[in-house]
């Protein structure tokens, strides 16, 4: 019974994939403008999640906002924009 459910899901995915493939090639064949219009939404979709995931934090020294991936963390848990500001704050 478990395998039957997975088989149905797999079939649905294959059918959906073939349909999107077909509609994409049909759009490309009919006009190049449509192809461009179809490509742009995909490009946007790929870039948007990355920007949303990146959280912004504030430097405890100068107050500037920057991506959390660039944060320099102090032993106390405070976040700084650079190694310089972390060093200045510790004095
Ligand atoms: Zn700073």
PDB file of the backbone (N, CA, C, O) and the ligand in Angstrom, with CONECT records:
HET     ZN  A 101       1
ATOM      1  N   UNK A   1       0.837  -1.218   0.000  1.00  0.00           N
ATOM      2  CA  UNK A   1       0.000   0.000   0.000  1.00  0.00           C
ATOM      3  C   UNK A   1       0.867   1.261   0.000  1.00  0.00           C
ATOM      4  O   UNK A   1       0.578   2.232  -0.700  1.00  0.00           O
ATOM      5  N   UNK A   2       1.920   1.225   0.790  1.00  0.00           N
ATOM      6  CA  UNK A   2       2.857   2.345   0.863  1.00  0.00           C
ATOM      7  C   UNK A   2       3.452   2.633  -0.519  1.00  0.00           C
ATOM      8  O   UNK A   2       3.553   3.785  -0.942  1.00  0.00           O
ATOM      9  N   UNK A   3       3.842   1.557  -1.207  1.00  0.00           N
ATOM     10  CA  UNK A   3       4.498   1.687  -2.512  1.00  0.00           C
ATOM     11  C   UNK A   3       3.538   2.248  -3.546  1.00  0.00           C
ATOM     12  O   UNK A   3       3.949   2.979  -4.447  1.00  0.00           O
ATOM     13  N   UNK A   4       2.262   1.910  -3.422  1.00  0.00           N
ATOM     14  CA  UNK A   4       1.247   2.396  -4.363  1.00  0.00           C
ATOM     15  C   UNK A   4       1.148   3.914  -4.281  1.00  0.00           C
ATOM     16  O   UNK A   4       1.068   4.590  -5.307  1.00  0.00           O
ATOM     17  N   UNK A   5       1.153   4.453  -3.061  1.00  0.00           N
ATOM     18  CA  UNK A   5       1.076   5.902  -2.852  1.00  0.00           C
ATOM     19  C   UNK A   5       2.282   6.584  -3.502  1.00  0.00           C
ATOM     20  O   UNK A   5       2.148   7.582  -4.210  1.00  0.00           O
ATOM     21  N   UNK A   6       3.461   6.017  -3.242  1.00  0.00           N
ATOM     22  CA  UNK A   6       4.693   6.587  -3.813  1.00  0.00           C
ATOM     23  C   UNK A   6       4.693   6.508  -5.340  1.00  0.00           C
ATOM     24  O   UNK A   6       5.182   7.409  -6.022  1.00  0.00           O
ATOM     25  N   UNK A   7       4.132   5.408  -5.867  1.00  0.00           N
ATOM     26  CA  UNK A   7       4.043   5.231  -7.319  1.00  0.00           C
ATOM     27  C   UNK A   7       3.156   6.324  -7.922  1.00  0.00           C
ATOM     28  O   UNK A   7       3.491   6.896  -8.960  1.00  0.00           O
ATOM     29  N   UNK A   8       2.020   6.613  -7.269  1.00  0.00           N
ATOM     30  CA  UNK A   8       1.088   7.647  -7.736  1.00  0.00           C
ATOM     31  C   UNK A   8       1.769   9.016  -7.692  1.00  0.00           C
ATOM     32  O   UNK A   8       1.635   9.807  -8.625  1.00  0.00           O
ATOM     33  N   UNK A   9       2.496   9.293  -6.615  1.00  0.00           N
ATOM     34  CA  UNK A   9       3.205  10.572  -6.466  1.00  0.00           C
ATOM     35  C   UNK A   9       4.269  10.705  -7.561  1.00  0.00           C
ATOM     36  O   UNK A   9       4.403  11.759  -8.183  1.00  0.00           O
ATOM     37  N   UNK A  10       5.016   9.629  -7.788  1.00  0.00           N
ATOM     38  CA  UNK A  10       6.059   9.633  -8.818  1.00  0.00           C
ATOM     39  C   UNK A  10       5.456   9.875 -10.197  1.00  0.00           C
ATOM     40  O   UNK A  10       6.006  10.637 -10.992  1.00  0.00           O
ATOM     41  N   UNK A  11       4.342   9.235 -10.480  1.00  0.00           N
ATOM     42  CA  UNK A  11       3.665   9.404 -11.770  1.00  0.00           C
ATOM     43  C   UNK A  11       3.183  10.849 -11.942  1.00  0.00           C
ATOM     44  O   UNK A  11       3.324  11.438 -13.014  1.00  0.00           O
ATOM     45  N   UNK A  12       2.616  11.406 -10.875  1.00  0.00           N
ATOM     46  CA  UNK A  12       2.122  12.786 -10.920  1.00  0.00           C
ATOM     47  C   UNK A  12       3.263  13.756 -11.209  1.00  0.00           C
ATOM     48  O   UNK A  12       3.102  14.704 -11.977  1.00  0.00           O
ATOM     49  N   UNK A  13       4.422  13.512 -10.584  1.00  0.00           N
ATOM     50  CA  UNK A  13       5.599  14.364 -10.799  1.00  0.00           C
ATOM     51  C   UNK A  13       6.076  14.248 -12.244  1.00  0.00           C
ATOM     52  O   UNK A  13       6.402  15.255 -12.873  1.00  0.00           O
ATOM     53  N   UNK A  14       6.119  13.033 -12.767  1.00  0.00           N
ATOM     54  CA  UNK A  14       6.570  12.798 -14.147  1.00  0.00           C
ATOM     55  C   UNK A  14       5.630  13.496 -15.129  1.00  0.00           C
ATOM     56  O   UNK A  14       6.087  14.150 -16.066  1.00  0.00           O
ATOM     57  N   UNK A  15       4.325  13.360 -14.920  1.00  0.00           N
ATOM     58  CA  UNK A  15       3.322  13.984 -15.800  1.00  0.00           C
ATOM     59  C   UNK A  15       3.449  15.501 -15.744  1.00  0.00           C
ATOM     60  O   UNK A  15       3.425  16.172 -16.776  1.00  0.00           O
ATOM     61  N   UNK A  16       3.587  16.042 -14.518  1.00  0.00           N
ATOM     62  CA  UNK A  16       3.719  17.497 -14.342  1.00  0.00           C
ATOM     63  C   UNK A  16       4.986  17.999 -15.029  1.00  0.00           C
ATOM     64  O   UNK A  16       4.971  19.047 -15.675  1.00  0.00           O
ATOM     65  N   UNK A  17       6.083  17.250 -14.891  1.00  0.00           N
ATOM     66  CA  UNK A  17       7.369  17.631 -15.482  1.00  0.00           C
ATOM     67  C   UNK A  17       7.280  17.654 -17.002  1.00  0.00           C
ATOM     68  O   UNK A  17       7.787  18.569 -17.650  1.00  0.00           O
ATOM     69  N   UNK A  18       6.629  16.636 -17.566  1.00  0.00           N
ATOM     70  CA  UNK A  18       6.491  16.564 -19.025  1.00  0.00           C
ATOM     71  C   UNK A  18       5.621  17.705 -19.543  1.00  0.00           C
ATOM     72  O   UNK A  18       5.880  18.249 -20.617  1.00  0.00           O
ATOM     73  N   UNK A  19       4.592  18.067 -18.780  1.00  0.00           N
ATOM     74  CA  UNK A  19       3.700  19.160 -19.189  1.00  0.00           C
ATOM     75  C   UNK A  19       4.442  20.480 -19.208  1.00  0.00           C
ATOM     76  O   UNK A  19       4.321  21.237 -20.170  1.00  0.00           O
ATOM     77  N   UNK A  20       5.214  20.776 -18.160  1.00  0.00           N
ATOM     78  CA  UNK A  20       5.964  22.031 -18.103  1.00  0.00           C
ATOM     79  C   UNK A  20       7.010  22.074 -19.199  1.00  0.00           C
ATOM     80  O   UNK A  20       7.240  23.124 -19.799  1.00  0.00           O
ATOM     81  N   UNK A  21       7.644  20.949 -19.465  1.00  0.00           N
ATOM     82  CA  UNK A  21       8.651  20.833 -20.520  1.00  0.00           C
ATOM     83  C   UNK A  21       8.009  21.140 -21.874  1.00  0.00           C
ATOM     84  O   UNK A  21       8.561  21.878 -22.689  1.00  0.00           O
ATOM     85  N   UNK A  22       6.828  20.554 -22.092  1.00  0.00           N
ATOM     86  CA  UNK A  22       6.102  20.714 -23.345  1.00  0.00           C
ATOM     87  C   UNK A  22       5.690  22.175 -23.549  1.00  0.00           C
ATOM     88  O   UNK A  22       5.874  22.733 -24.630  1.00  0.00           O
ATOM     89  N   UNK A  23       5.126  22.793 -22.490  1.00  0.00           N
ATOM     90  CA  UNK A  23       4.650  24.175 -22.590  1.00  0.00           C
ATOM     91  C   UNK A  23       5.817  25.132 -22.792  1.00  0.00           C
ATOM     92  O   UNK A  23       5.670  26.155 -23.461  1.00  0.00           O
ATOM     93  N   UNK A  24       6.974  24.810 -22.222  1.00  0.00           N
ATOM     94  CA  UNK A  24       8.157  25.658 -22.376  1.00  0.00           C
ATOM     95  C   UNK A  24       8.670  25.615 -23.809  1.00  0.00           C
ATOM     96  O   UNK A  24       8.985  26.651 -24.394  1.00  0.00           O
ATOM     97  N   UNK A  25       8.754  24.421 -24.366  1.00  0.00           N
ATOM     98  CA  UNK A  25       9.245  24.284 -25.743  1.00  0.00           C
ATOM     99  C   UNK A  25       8.244  24.880 -26.723  1.00  0.00           C
ATOM    100  O   UNK A  25       8.644  25.444 -27.742  1.00  0.00           O
ATOM    101  N   UNK A  26       6.947  24.764 -26.435  1.00  0.00           N
ATOM    102  CA  UNK A  26       5.907  25.328 -27.291  1.00  0.00           C
ATOM    103  C   UNK A  26       6.016  26.855 -27.297  1.00  0.00           C
ATOM    104  O   UNK A  26       5.891  27.483 -28.349  1.00  0.00           O
ATOM    105  N   UNK A  27       6.250  27.451 -26.126  1.00  0.00           N
ATOM    106  CA  UNK A  27       6.386  28.896 -26.001  1.00  0.00           C
ATOM    107  C   UNK A  27       7.606  29.404 -26.740  1.00  0.00           C
ATOM    108  O   UNK A  27       7.563  30.462 -27.367  1.00  0.00           O
ATOM    109  N   UNK A  28       8.692  28.654 -26.671  1.00  0.00           N
ATOM    110  CA  UNK A  28       9.934  29.041 -27.329  1.00  0.00           C
ATOM    111  C   UNK A  28       9.785  28.984 -28.845  1.00  0.00           C
ATOM    112  O   UNK A  28      10.353  29.810 -29.560  1.00  0.00           O
ATOM    113  N   UNK A  29       9.022  28.008 -29.334  1.00  0.00           N
ATOM    114  CA  UNK A  29       8.853  27.830 -30.767  1.00  0.00           C
ATOM    115  C   UNK A  29       7.953  28.911 -31.360  1.00  0.00           C
ATOM    116  O   UNK A  29       8.183  29.362 -32.483  1.00  0.00           O
ATOM    117  N   UNK A  30       6.917  29.334 -30.604  1.00  0.00           N
ATOM    118  CA  UNK A  30       5.960  30.292 -31.145  1.00  0.00           C
ATOM    119  C   UNK A  30       6.537  31.697 -31.263  1.00  0.00           C
ATOM    120  O   UNK A  30       6.356  32.351 -32.290  1.00  0.00           O
ATOM    121  N   UNK A  31       7.233  32.176 -30.222  1.00  0.00           N
ATOM    122  CA  UNK A  31       7.841  33.501 -30.304  1.00  0.00           C
ATOM    123  C   UNK A  31       8.987  33.658 -29.311  1.00  0.00           C
ATOM    124  O   UNK A  31       8.898  33.188 -28.176  1.00  0.00           O
ATOM    125  N   UNK A  32      10.064  34.317 -29.736  1.00  0.00           N
ATOM    126  CA  UNK A  32      11.205  34.497 -28.831  1.00  0.00           C
ATOM    127  C   UNK A  32      10.892  35.431 -27.658  1.00  0.00           C
ATOM    128  O   UNK A  32      11.499  35.306 -26.594  1.00  0.00           O
ATOM    129  N   UNK A  33       9.950  36.366 -27.841  1.00  0.00           N
ATOM    130  CA  UNK A  33       9.566  37.298 -26.774  1.00  0.00           C
ATOM    131  C   UNK A  33       8.960  36.562 -25.594  1.00  0.00           C
ATOM    132  O   UNK A  33       9.246  36.866 -24.436  1.00  0.00           O
ATOM    133  N   UNK A  34       8.119  35.591 -25.907  1.00  0.00           N
ATOM    134  CA  UNK A  34       7.478  34.798 -24.853  1.00  0.00           C
ATOM    135  C   UNK A  34       8.510  34.015 -24.053  1.00  0.00           C
ATOM    136  O   UNK A  34       8.390  33.857 -22.838  1.00  0.00           O
ATOM    137  N   UNK A  35       9.509  33.537 -24.748  1.00  0.00           N
ATOM    138  CA  UNK A  35      10.568  32.765 -24.074  1.00  0.00           C
ATOM    139  C   UNK A  35      11.266  33.646 -23.047  1.00  0.00           C
ATOM    140  O   UNK A  35      11.550  33.214 -21.930  1.00  0.00           O
ATOM    141  N   UNK A  36      11.538  34.879 -23.438  1.00  0.00           N
ATOM    142  CA  UNK A  36      12.189  35.810 -22.523  1.00  0.00           C
ATOM    143  C   UNK A  36      11.325  36.110 -21.319  1.00  0.00           C
ATOM    144  O   UNK A  36      11.825  36.198 -20.197  1.00  0.00           O
ATOM    145  N   UNK A  37      10.011  36.271 -21.547  1.00  0.00           N
ATOM    146  CA  UNK A  37       9.068  36.548 -20.460  1.00  0.00           C
ATOM    147  C   UNK A  37       8.968  35.373 -19.510  1.00  0.00           C
ATOM    148  O   UNK A  37       8.747  35.545 -18.311  1.00  0.00           O
ATOM    149  N   UNK A  38       9.134  34.174 -20.056  1.00  0.00           N
ATOM    150  CA  UNK A  38       9.074  32.979 -19.216  1.00  0.00           C
ATOM    151  C   UNK A  38      10.353  32.805 -18.406  1.00  0.00           C
ATOM    152  O   UNK A  38      10.321  32.326 -17.272  1.00  0.00           O
ATOM    153  N   UNK A  39      11.471  33.196 -18.997  1.00  0.00           N
ATOM    154  CA  UNK A  39      12.752  33.001 -18.315  1.00  0.00           C
ATOM    155  C   UNK A  39      12.917  33.949 -17.141  1.00  0.00           C
ATOM    156  O   UNK A  39      13.459  33.556 -16.108  1.00  0.00           O
ATOM    157  N   UNK A  40      12.461  35.193 -17.273  1.00  0.00           N
ATOM    158  CA  UNK A  40      12.665  36.177 -16.214  1.00  0.00           C
ATOM    159  C   UNK A  40      12.036  35.805 -14.875  1.00  0.00           C
ATOM    160  O   UNK A  40      12.689  35.952 -13.842  1.00  0.00           O
ATOM    161  N   UNK A  41      10.779  35.324 -14.855  1.00  0.00           N
ATOM    162  CA  UNK A  41      10.209  34.933 -13.556  1.00  0.00           C
ATOM    163  C   UNK A  41      11.030  33.844 -12.872  1.00  0.00           C
ATOM    164  O   UNK A  41      11.162  33.852 -11.648  1.00  0.00           O
ATOM    165  N   UNK A  42      11.579  32.913 -13.637  1.00  0.00           N
ATOM    166  CA  UNK A  42      12.398  31.842 -13.041  1.00  0.00           C
ATOM    167  C   UNK A  42      13.646  32.434 -12.406  1.00  0.00           C
ATOM    168  O   UNK A  42      14.047  32.029 -11.315  1.00  0.00           O
ATOM    169  N   UNK A  43      14.257  33.388 -13.088  1.00  0.00           N
ATOM    170  CA  UNK A  43      15.485  34.013 -12.585  1.00  0.00           C
ATOM    171  C   UNK A  43      15.193  34.744 -11.280  1.00  0.00           C
ATOM    172  O   UNK A  43      15.987  34.698 -10.340  1.00  0.00           O
ATOM    173  N   UNK A  44      14.045  35.420 -11.232  1.00  0.00           N
ATOM    174  CA  UNK A  44      13.676  36.153 -10.013  1.00  0.00           C
ATOM    175  C   UNK A  44      13.433  35.189  -8.858  1.00  0.00           C
ATOM    176  O   UNK A  44      13.865  35.429  -7.730  1.00  0.00           O
ATOM    177  N   UNK A  45      12.727  34.085  -9.159  1.00  0.00           N
ATOM    178  CA  UNK A  45      12.412  33.097  -8.132  1.00  0.00           C
ATOM    179  C   UNK A  45      13.685  32.519  -7.524  1.00  0.00           C
ATOM    180  O   UNK A  45      13.741  32.236  -6.327  1.00  0.00           O
ATOM    181  N   UNK A  46      14.709  32.347  -8.365  1.00  0.00           N
ATOM    182  CA  UNK A  46      15.949  31.760  -7.869  1.00  0.00           C
ATOM    183  C   UNK A  46      16.675  32.730  -6.946  1.00  0.00           C
ATOM    184  O   UNK A  46      17.307  32.302  -5.980  1.00  0.00           O
ATOM    185  N   UNK A  47      16.597  34.037  -7.227  1.00  0.00           N
ATOM    186  CA  UNK A  47      17.364  35.021  -6.456  1.00  0.00           C
ATOM    187  C   UNK A  47      16.657  35.463  -5.165  1.00  0.00           C
ATOM    188  O   UNK A  47      17.315  35.739  -4.162  1.00  0.00           O
ATOM    189  N   UNK A  48      15.325  35.527  -5.192  1.00  0.00           N
ATOM    190  CA  UNK A  48      14.582  36.052  -4.044  1.00  0.00           C
ATOM    191  C   UNK A  48      14.823  35.318  -2.718  1.00  0.00           C
ATOM    192  O   UNK A  48      15.079  35.976  -1.710  1.00  0.00           O
ATOM    193  N   UNK A  49      14.753  33.985  -2.681  1.00  0.00           N
ATOM    194  CA  UNK A  49      14.915  33.298  -1.394  1.00  0.00           C
ATOM    195  C   UNK A  49      16.229  33.619  -0.703  1.00  0.00           C
ATOM    196  O   UNK A  49      16.274  33.728   0.523  1.00  0.00           O
ATOM    197  N   UNK A  50      17.307  33.773  -1.480  1.00  0.00           N
ATOM    198  CA  UNK A  50      18.611  34.063  -0.897  1.00  0.00           C
ATOM    199  C   UNK A  50      18.578  35.378  -0.130  1.00  0.00           C
ATOM    200  O   UNK A  50      19.128  35.480   0.967  1.00  0.00           O
ATOM    201  N   UNK A  51      17.917  36.405  -0.725  1.00  0.00           N
ATOM    202  CA  UNK A  51      17.860  37.710  -0.078  1.00  0.00           C
ATOM    203  C   UNK A  51      16.994  37.665   1.179  1.00  0.00           C
ATOM    204  O   UNK A  51      17.275  38.359   2.156  1.00  0.00           O
ATOM    205  N   UNK A  52      15.950  36.853   1.153  1.00  0.00           N
ATOM    206  CA  UNK A  52      15.049  36.769   2.305  1.00  0.00           C
ATOM    207  C   UNK A  52      15.683  36.022   3.464  1.00  0.00           C
ATOM    208  O   UNK A  52      15.451  36.361   4.624  1.00  0.00           O
ATOM    209  N   UNK A  53      16.484  35.007   3.159  1.00  0.00           N
ATOM    210  CA  UNK A  53      17.109  34.192   4.194  1.00  0.00           C
ATOM    211  C   UNK A  53      18.139  35.002   4.972  1.00  0.00           C
ATOM    212  O   UNK A  53      18.251  34.861   6.190  1.00  0.00           O
ATOM    213  N   UNK A  54      18.889  35.848   4.274  1.00  0.00           N
ATOM    214  CA  UNK A  54      19.959  36.614   4.912  1.00  0.00           C
ATOM    215  C   UNK A  54      19.378  37.616   5.904  1.00  0.00           C
ATOM    216  O   UNK A  54      18.711  38.571   5.507  1.00  0.00           O
ATOM    217  N   UNK A  55      19.630  37.399   7.197  1.00  0.00           N
ATOM    218  CA  UNK A  55      19.132  38.292   8.240  1.00  0.00           C
ATOM    219  C   UNK A  55      20.114  39.432   8.460  1.00  0.00           C
ATOM    220  O   UNK A  55      21.324  39.256   8.319  1.00  0.00           O
ATOM    221  N   UNK A  56      19.583  40.609   8.809  1.00  0.00           N
ATOM    222  CA  UNK A  56      20.419  41.771   9.072  1.00  0.00           C
ATOM    223  C   UNK A  56      20.556  41.972  10.579  1.00  0.00           C
ATOM    224  O   UNK A  56      19.588  41.848  11.329  1.00  0.00           O
ATOM    225  N   UNK A  57      21.763  42.283  10.999  1.00  0.00           N
ATOM    226  CA  UNK A  57      22.029  42.544  12.418  1.00  0.00           C
ATOM    227  C   UNK A  57      22.716  43.903  12.551  1.00  0.00           C
ATOM    228  O   UNK A  57      23.228  44.449  11.574  1.00  0.00           O
ATOM    229  N   UNK A  58      22.722  44.442  13.775  1.00  0.00           N
ATOM    230  CA  UNK A  58      23.284  45.762  14.026  1.00  0.00           C
ATOM    231  C   UNK A  58      24.606  45.651  14.774  1.00  0.00           C
ATOM    232  O   UNK A  58      24.728  44.871  15.719  1.00  0.00           O
ATOM    233  N   UNK A  59      25.578  46.420  14.355  1.00  0.00           N
ATOM    234  CA  UNK A  59      26.878  46.442  15.034  1.00  0.00           C
ATOM    235  C   UNK A  59      26.714  47.089  16.405  1.00  0.00           C
ATOM    236  O   UNK A  59      26.103  48.150  16.526  1.00  0.00           O
ATOM    237  N   UNK A  60      27.266  46.440  17.447  1.00  0.00           N
ATOM    238  CA  UNK A  60      27.142  46.948  18.817  1.00  0.00           C
ATOM    239  C   UNK A  60      28.018  48.179  19.046  1.00  0.00           C
ATOM    240  O   UNK A  60      27.841  48.892  20.033  1.00  0.00           O
ATOM    241  N   UNK A  61      28.966  48.431  18.135  1.00  0.00           N
ATOM    242  CA  UNK A  61      29.882  49.572  18.297  1.00  0.00           C
ATOM    243  C   UNK A  61      29.400  50.803  17.534  1.00  0.00           C
ATOM    244  O   UNK A  61      29.203  51.861  18.133  1.00  0.00           O
ATOM    245  N   UNK A  62      29.206  50.677  16.200  1.00  0.00           N
ATOM    246  CA  UNK A  62      28.868  51.839  15.372  1.00  0.00           C
ATOM    247  C   UNK A  62      27.382  51.886  14.993  1.00  0.00           C
ATOM    248  O   UNK A  62      26.902  52.925  14.538  1.00  0.00           O
ATOM    249  N   UNK A  63      26.649  50.787  15.171  1.00  0.00           N
ATOM    250  CA  UNK A  63      25.213  50.774  14.918  1.00  0.00           C
ATOM    251  C   UNK A  63      24.819  50.513  13.485  1.00  0.00           C
ATOM    252  O   UNK A  63      23.635  50.571  13.155  1.00  0.00           O
ATOM    253  N   UNK A  64      25.793  50.222  12.612  1.00  0.00           N
ATOM    254  CA  UNK A  64      25.502  49.954  11.201  1.00  0.00           C
ATOM    255  C   UNK A  64      24.835  48.577  11.061  1.00  0.00           C
ATOM    256  O   UNK A  64      25.128  47.655  11.822  1.00  0.00           O
ATOM    257  N   UNK A  65      23.933  48.457  10.073  1.00  0.00           N
ATOM    258  CA  UNK A  65      23.280  47.167   9.796  1.00  0.00           C
ATOM    259  C   UNK A  65      24.031  46.434   8.693  1.00  0.00           C
ATOM    260  O   UNK A  65      24.427  47.029   7.691  1.00  0.00           O
ATOM    261  N   UNK A  66      24.219  45.135   8.894  1.00  0.00           N
ATOM    262  CA  UNK A  66      24.967  44.319   7.934  1.00  0.00           C
ATOM    263  C   UNK A  66      24.470  42.877   7.987  1.00  0.00           C
ATOM    264  O   UNK A  66      23.836  42.485   8.966  1.00  0.00           O
ATOM    265  N   UNK A  67      24.749  42.065   6.936  1.00  0.00           N
ATOM    266  CA  UNK A  67      24.287  40.660   6.931  1.00  0.00           C
ATOM    267  C   UNK A  67      24.930  39.863   8.063  1.00  0.00           C
ATOM    268  O   UNK A  67      26.107  40.035   8.379  1.00  0.00           O
ATOM    269  N   UNK A  68      24.137  38.999   8.657  1.00  0.00           N
ATOM    270  CA  UNK A  68      24.590  38.227   9.826  1.00  0.00           C
ATOM    271  C   UNK A  68      25.777  37.322   9.488  1.00  0.00           C
ATOM    272  O   UNK A  68      26.561  36.973  10.371  1.00  0.00           O
ATOM    273  N   UNK A  69      25.911  36.942   8.217  1.00  0.00           N
ATOM    274  CA  UNK A  69      27.020  36.069   7.800  1.00  0.00           C
ATOM    275  C   UNK A  69      28.367  36.778   7.904  1.00  0.00           C
ATOM    276  O   UNK A  69      29.413  36.133   7.979  1.00  0.00           O
ATOM    277  N   UNK A  70      28.331  38.143   7.907  1.00  0.00           N
ATOM    278  CA  UNK A  70      29.574  38.922   7.988  1.00  0.00           C
ATOM    279  C   UNK A  70      29.873  39.366   9.416  1.00  0.00           C
ATOM    280  O   UNK A  70      30.839  40.092   9.651  1.00  0.00           O
ATOM    281  N   UNK A  71      29.048  38.934  10.369  1.00  0.00           N
ATOM    282  CA  UNK A  71      29.179  39.394  11.749  1.00  0.00           C
ATOM    283  C   UNK A  71      30.422  38.809  12.420  1.00  0.00           C
ATOM    284  O   UNK A  71      30.792  37.654  12.206  1.00  0.00           O
ATOM    285  N   UNK A  72      31.054  39.661  13.246  1.00  0.00           N
ATOM    286  CA  UNK A  72      32.163  39.223  14.098  1.00  0.00           C
ATOM    287  C   UNK A  72      31.581  39.132  15.512  1.00  0.00           C
ATOM    288  O   UNK A  72      31.116  40.128  16.067  1.00  0.00           O
ATOM    289  N   UNK A  73      31.614  37.936  16.080  1.00  0.00           N
ATOM    290  CA  UNK A  73      30.958  37.705  17.371  1.00  0.00           C
ATOM    291  C   UNK A  73      31.962  37.852  18.510  1.00  0.00           C
ATOM    292  O   UNK A  73      33.037  37.253  18.492  1.00  0.00           O
ATOM    293  N   UNK A  74      31.590  38.657  19.495  1.00  0.00           N
ATOM    294  CA  UNK A  74      32.403  38.857  20.696  1.00  0.00           C
ATOM    295  C   UNK A  74      32.138  37.722  21.668  1.00  0.00           C
ATOM    296  O   UNK A  74      31.123  37.035  21.557  1.00  0.00           O
ATOM    297  N   UNK A  75      33.042  37.517  22.623  1.00  0.00           N
ATOM    298  CA  UNK A  75      32.889  36.469  23.640  1.00  0.00           C
ATOM    299  C   UNK A  75      31.603  36.653  24.439  1.00  0.00           C
ATOM    300  O   UNK A  75      31.015  35.676  24.903  1.00  0.00           O
ATOM    301  N   UNK A  76      31.161  37.906  24.602  1.00  0.00           N
ATOM    302  CA  UNK A  76      29.935  38.205  25.360  1.00  0.00           C
ATOM    303  C   UNK A  76      28.667  37.902  24.550  1.00  0.00           C
ATOM    304  O   UNK A  76      27.567  37.896  25.102  1.00  0.00           O
ATOM    305  N   UNK A  77      28.820  37.648  23.239  1.00  0.00           N
ATOM    306  CA  UNK A  77      27.681  37.360  22.363  1.00  0.00           C
ATOM    307  C   UNK A  77      27.259  38.549  21.526  1.00  0.00           C
ATOM    308  O   UNK A  77      26.364  38.432  20.688  1.00  0.00           O
ATOM    309  N   UNK A  78      27.902  39.715  21.745  1.00  0.00           N
ATOM    310  CA  UNK A  78      27.599  40.914  20.969  1.00  0.00           C
ATOM    311  C   UNK A  78      28.139  40.771  19.548  1.00  0.00           C
ATOM    312  O   UNK A  78      29.172  40.140  19.325  1.00  0.00           O
ATOM    313  N   UNK A  79      27.417  41.370  18.585  1.00  0.00           N
ATOM    314  CA  UNK A  79      27.812  41.273  17.176  1.00  0.00           C
ATOM    315  C   UNK A  79      28.429  42.585  16.705  1.00  0.00           C
ATOM    316  O   UNK A  79      27.965  43.668  17.062  1.00  0.00           O
ATOM    317  N   UNK A  80      29.486  42.469  15.895  1.00  0.00           N
ATOM    318  CA  UNK A  80      30.173  43.636  15.361  1.00  0.00           C
ATOM    319  C   UNK A  80      30.345  43.495  13.854  1.00  0.00           C
ATOM    320  O   UNK A  80      30.380  42.385  13.322  1.00  0.00           O
ATOM    321  N   UNK A  81      30.453  44.649  13.166  1.00  0.00           N
ATOM    322  CA  UNK A  81      30.561  44.657  11.704  1.00  0.00           C
ATOM    323  C   UNK A  81      31.957  44.263  11.244  1.00  0.00           C
ATOM    324  O   UNK A  81      32.131  43.788  10.122  1.00  0.00           O
ATOM    325  N   UNK A  82      32.941  44.456  12.094  1.00  0.00           N
ATOM    326  CA  UNK A  82      34.319  44.143  11.697  1.00  0.00           C
ATOM    327  C   UNK A  82      35.145  43.745  12.918  1.00  0.00           C
ATOM    328  O   UNK A  82      34.743  43.956  14.062  1.00  0.00           O
ATOM    329  N   UNK A  83      36.297  43.169  12.644  1.00  0.00           N
ATOM    330  CA  UNK A  83      37.237  42.770  13.706  1.00  0.00           C
ATOM    331  C   UNK A  83      37.709  44.016  14.473  1.00  0.00           C
ATOM    332  O   UNK A  83      37.915  43.975  15.686  1.00  0.00           O
ATOM    333  N   UNK A  84      37.873  45.107  13.743  1.00  0.00           N
ATOM    334  CA  UNK A  84      38.309  46.387  14.316  1.00  0.00           C
ATOM    335  C   UNK A  84      37.325  46.851  15.412  1.00  0.00           C
ATOM    336  O   UNK A  84      37.745  47.219  16.509  1.00  0.00           O
ATOM    337  N   UNK A  85      36.021  46.829  15.106  1.00  0.00           N
ATOM    338  CA  UNK A  85      35.014  47.309  16.064  1.00  0.00           C
ATOM    339  C   UNK A  85      34.882  46.364  17.250  1.00  0.00           C
ATOM    340  O   UNK A  85      34.589  46.807  18.361  1.00  0.00           O
ATOM    341  N   UNK A  86      35.094  45.075  17.032  1.00  0.00           N
ATOM    342  CA  UNK A  86      35.056  44.104  18.134  1.00  0.00           C
ATOM    343  C   UNK A  86      36.212  44.398  19.094  1.00  0.00           C
ATOM    344  O   UNK A  86      36.055  44.343  20.314  1.00  0.00           O
ATOM    345  N   UNK A  87      37.367  44.711  18.519  1.00  0.00           N
ATOM    346  CA  UNK A  87      38.570  45.004  19.312  1.00  0.00           C
ATOM    347  C   UNK A  87      38.373  46.309  20.091  1.00  0.00           C
ATOM    348  O   UNK A  87      38.714  46.391  21.271  1.00  0.00           O
ATOM    349  N   UNK A  88      37.815  47.339  19.414  1.00  0.00           N
ATOM    350  CA  UNK A  88      37.595  48.648  20.047  1.00  0.00           C
ATOM    351  C   UNK A  88      36.588  48.538  21.196  1.00  0.00           C
ATOM    352  O   UNK A  88      36.732  49.213  22.215  1.00  0.00           O
ATOM    353  N   UNK A  89      35.583  47.699  21.034  1.00  0.00           N
ATOM    354  CA  UNK A  89      34.529  47.560  22.041  1.00  0.00           C
ATOM    355  C   UNK A  89      35.024  46.815  23.278  1.00  0.00           C
ATOM    356  O   UNK A  89      34.497  47.009  24.374  1.00  0.00           O
ATOM    357  N   UNK A  90      36.029  45.969  23.104  1.00  0.00           N
ATOM    358  CA  UNK A  90      36.518  45.178  24.235  1.00  0.00           C
ATOM    359  C   UNK A  90      37.363  45.992  25.192  1.00  0.00           C
ATOM    360  O   UNK A  90      37.640  45.554  26.309  1.00  0.00           O
ATOM    361  N   UNK A  91      37.784  47.204  24.750  1.00  0.00           N
ATOM    362  CA  UNK A  91      38.574  48.064  25.645  1.00  0.00           C
ATOM    363  C   UNK A  91      37.687  48.938  26.503  1.00  0.00           C
ATOM    364  O   UNK A  91      38.187  49.721  27.311  1.00  0.00           O
TER     365      UNK A  91
HETATM  366 ZN    ZN A 101      30.747  48.632  13.503  1.00  0.00          ZN
END
